[in-house]
């Protein structure tokens, strides 16, 4: 097998062009989506950072022989921060979904505008018949209701 035959063709648009198109669509359809997605990313990074730092900070307090009160306050502060950040993350995720759906619906609408759609359901029937049987549905079958046959 020749390796030149299996080489990949270059896509029409690159990742940056696709991302810019999505940002333009989101800005046009529902501006808050961009800010909420950015906030969700920042909150996720903050949660990960707090979870990463909690163990080293508590261990340094234990190794430093601090009082039990200070150790408990440190643990409570980190846990309170994590509860607050997780609640904020849930709130942002709940409020982002509506804007995301609106953007997706708009994209589907854009695709539908570019797709040639037959004007009537009869055309869909003809297309299905053509694909399944390799022929067009006769006009008399389209316009006349089906008559039950006596044969079974």
C-alpha positions as CSV (number, residue, x, y, z in Angstrom):
1,X,0.0,0.0,0.0
2,X,1.4,3.4,-1.0
3,X,1.7,5.8,1.9
4,X,1.0,8.8,-0.3
5,X,-2.5,7.4,-0.9
6,X,-3.4,7.4,2.8
7,X,-2.0,10.8,3.6
8,X,-4.5,13.2,5.2
9,X,-5.8,16.2,3.4
10,X,-5.5,19.5,5.0
11,X,-8.8,20.7,6.6
12,X,-10.4,23.8,5.1
13,X,-10.5,25.7,8.5
14,X,-8.0,25.4,11.3
15,X,-8.7,25.2,15.0
16,X,-8.3,29.0,15.6
17,X,-10.7,29.8,12.8
18,X,-13.2,27.4,14.2
19,X,-12.8,28.8,17.7
20,X,-13.2,32.4,16.4
21,X,-16.3,31.4,14.5
22,X,-17.8,29.9,17.7
23,X,-17.0,32.9,19.7
24,X,-18.6,35.2,17.1
25,X,-21.7,33.1,17.1
26,X,-21.9,33.0,20.9
27,X,-21.4,36.8,21.1
28,X,-24.1,37.4,18.5
29,X,-26.6,35.0,20.0
30,X,-26.2,35.2,23.8
31,X,-23.3,37.4,25.1
32,X,-23.4,36.0,28.6
33,X,-22.3,32.6,27.5
34,X,-18.7,33.8,26.9
35,X,-18.5,35.3,30.4
36,X,-20.1,32.3,32.1
37,X,-17.8,29.9,30.3
38,X,-14.8,32.0,31.3
39,X,-16.1,32.1,34.9
40,X,-16.6,28.3,34.9
41,X,-13.0,27.8,33.8
42,X,-11.6,30.2,36.5
43,X,-13.7,28.5,39.2
44,X,-12.5,25.0,38.0
45,X,-8.9,26.1,38.2
46,X,-9.5,27.6,41.6
47,X,-11.1,24.4,42.9
48,X,-8.1,22.4,41.6
49,X,-5.6,24.8,43.1
50,X,-7.4,24.7,46.5
51,X,-7.5,20.9,46.5
52,X,-3.8,20.8,45.6
53,X,-2.8,23.2,48.3
54,X,-4.9,21.8,51.2
55,X,-2.6,18.9,52.1
56,X,0.7,20.7,52.0
57,X,-0.6,23.6,54.1
58,X,-2.1,21.3,56.7
59,X,1.0,19.2,56.8
60,X,3.2,22.3,57.3
61,X,1.0,23.3,60.2
62,X,1.3,19.9,61.8
63,X,5.0,19.8,61.3
64,X,5.3,23.4,62.7
65,X,3.6,22.3,65.9
66,X,0.9,25.0,65.8
67,X,-1.9,25.0,68.2
68,X,-5.0,22.7,67.6
69,X,-7.1,25.8,67.2
70,X,-5.0,27.2,64.4
71,X,-4.9,23.8,62.7
72,X,-8.7,23.5,62.9
73,X,-9.2,27.0,61.6
74,X,-6.9,26.3,58.6
75,X,-8.8,23.1,57.8
76,X,-12.2,24.9,58.1
77,X,-11.0,27.8,55.9
78,X,-10.0,25.4,53.2
79,X,-13.1,23.4,53.4
80,X,-15.2,26.5,53.5
81,X,-13.4,27.8,50.4
82,X,-14.0,24.4,48.6
83,X,-17.7,24.4,49.5
84,X,-18.1,28.0,48.3
85,X,-16.2,27.3,45.0
86,X,-18.2,24.1,44.4
87,X,-21.5,25.9,45.0
88,X,-20.4,28.7,42.6
89,X,-19.4,26.1,40.0
90,X,-22.8,24.4,40.2
91,X,-24.6,27.8,39.9
92,X,-22.5,28.8,36.9
93,X,-23.1,25.4,35.2
94,X,-26.9,25.7,35.8
95,X,-27.0,29.2,34.3
96,X,-24.7,28.5,31.4
97,X,-26.8,25.7,29.9
98,X,-29.6,28.0,28.7
99,X,-27.2,30.2,26.7
100,X,-25.4,27.2,25.3
101,X,-28.6,25.7,24.1
102,X,-29.5,29.0,22.4
103,X,-26.2,29.0,20.6
104,X,-26.5,25.4,19.5
105,X,-30.0,26.0,18.2
106,X,-28.7,29.0,16.2
107,X,-26.0,26.8,14.7
108,X,-28.6,24.1,13.8
109,X,-30.6,26.9,12.1
110,X,-27.5,28.0,10.1
111,X,-27.0,24.4,9.0
112,X,-30.6,24.1,8.0
113,X,-30.4,27.3,5.9
114,X,-27.5,25.8,3.9
115,X,-29.1,22.4,3.5
116,X,-31.5,22.0,0.5
117,X,-34.8,20.9,2.0
118,X,-37.6,19.7,-0.2
119,X,-40.7,21.9,0.1
120,X,-43.2,19.2,0.9
121,X,-43.3,15.9,2.8
122,X,-44.2,14.2,-0.4
123,X,-40.7,15.0,-1.7
124,X,-39.3,13.2,1.4
125,X,-41.4,10.2,0.5
126,X,-40.0,10.3,-3.1
127,X,-36.4,10.5,-1.8
128,X,-36.9,7.6,0.5
129,X,-38.5,5.5,-2.3
130,X,-35.7,6.4,-4.6
131,X,-33.1,5.3,-2.1
132,X,-34.8,2.1,-1.1
133,X,-36.3,0.9,-4.3
134,X,-34.2,2.7,-6.9
135,X,-37.3,4.2,-8.5
136,X,-39.6,7.2,-8.1
137,X,-43.0,6.8,-6.5
138,X,-45.7,7.1,-9.1
139,X,-47.8,10.2,-8.9
140,X,-51.0,8.1,-8.6
141,X,-49.6,6.4,-5.4
142,X,-48.8,9.8,-3.9
143,X,-52.3,11.4,-4.5
144,X,-54.6,8.4,-3.8
145,X,-55.2,7.0,-0.4
146,X,-54.3,3.4,0.1
147,X,-57.0,0.8,-0.5
148,X,-56.9,-2.2,1.7
149,X,-56.4,-5.4,-0.4
150,X,-58.3,-8.5,0.3
151,X,-55.2,-10.6,0.1
152,X,-53.1,-11.4,3.2
